[in-house]
Amino acid sequence: MTRKQALDDPQIAAIAWARFRRIMAWMALGGAICVGLALLFLHWWAGQLPIHMLIATILGVWLTFMLGTGLMALTFLSSGTGHDEQVMDRLKDEVPLDD
């Protein structure tokens, strides 16, 4: 019987996912700040904005920010829990090393 590792262990997974949710919550706040800054800049640059441009800017900036944050947070989650070390390189014997 193999020992559970990384995200397979319920205790480690609970701690890791709680940390992930905490990071994402803070980053959602950061995204909202970026949206506000983008709207202020657009208002300064172009004046009064139509409602459709406001909605598109809010969704575009916030969703782009959250997508990047989510992917980076998942990378840190995977690396920080040791999940990356569980990957087996099946081609390591087939690739010659140039020394």
C-alpha positions in Angstrom: 0.0 0.0 0.0 1.4 3.4 -1.0 1.5 6.3 1.3 -0.7 9.3 0.3 1.3 12.3 -0.8 0.6 15.9 -1.7 -3.0 16.6 -2.6 -3.9 13.0 -2.2 -3.7 13.4 1.6 -6.9 15.1 2.9 -5.1 17.2 5.5 -2.6 18.6 3.1 -5.3 19.1 0.5 -7.5 21.0 3.0 -4.7 23.3 4.0 -3.6 23.9 0.4 -7.1 24.6 -1.0 -7.8 27.0 2.0 -4.6 28.8 1.1 -5.6 28.9 -2.6 -9.0 30.4 -1.7 -7.4 33.0 0.5 -5.0 34.0 -2.2 -7.8 34.2 -4.8 -9.9 36.3 -2.4 -7.1 38.8 -2.0 -6.4 38.8 -5.7 -10.1 39.5 -6.4 -9.7 42.6 -4.3 -6.6 43.5 -6.2 -8.5 42.9 -9.5 -11.2 45.3 -8.3 -8.6 47.9 -7.6 -7.1 47.4 -11.1 -10.6 47.8 -12.6 -11.1 51.1 -10.7 -7.7 52.4 -11.9 -8.5 51.4 -15.5 -11.9 53.2 -15.3 -10.3 56.3 -13.8 -7.7 56.3 -16.6 -10.3 55.9 -19.3 -12.5 58.6 -17.8 -9.5 60.9 -17.7 -8.4 60.1 -21.2 -11.7 59.9 -23.0 -14.2 61.6 -20.8 -17.7 60.2 -20.1 -17.8 56.5 -21.1 -20.8 54.7 -22.6 -22.4 52.0 -20.4 -21.3 49.2 -22.8 -17.7 50.3 -22.6 -17.9 50.4 -18.8 -19.2 46.9 -18.7 -16.7 45.6 -21.2 -13.8 47.3 -19.3 -14.9 45.9 -16.0 -15.3 42.4 -17.3 -12.2 42.4 -19.5 -9.8 43.8 -16.9 -11.2 41.8 -13.9 -11.5 38.4 -15.8 -8.1 38.8 -17.3 -6.6 39.6 -13.9 -8.3 36.7 -12.3 -7.4 34.2 -15.0 -3.7 35.1 -14.7 -3.9 35.0 -10.9 -5.8 31.7 -10.9 -3.2 30.0 -13.1 -0.3 31.3 -11.1 -2.0 30.3 -7.8 -2.6 26.8 -9.2 1.1 26.6 -10.1 2.1 27.6 -6.6 -0.4 25.1 -5.1 1.0 22.3 -7.2 4.6 23.2 -6.4 4.1 24.0 -2.8 2.3 20.7 -1.9 4.9 18.4 -3.6 2.4 17.4 -6.3 5.0 18.2 -9.0 7.5 15.8 -7.6 5.0 12.9 -8.1 5.2 13.2 -11.9 7.1 10.4 -13.5 9.3 11.2 -16.5 8.7 8.2 -18.7 11.0 9.5 -21.4 14.1 10.2 -19.3 15.8 6.9 -20.4 15.0 7.5 -24.1 16.5 11.0 -24.4 20.3 10.9 -24.8 22.2 13.4 -22.8 25.0 15.3 -24.6 28.0 15.5 -22.3 
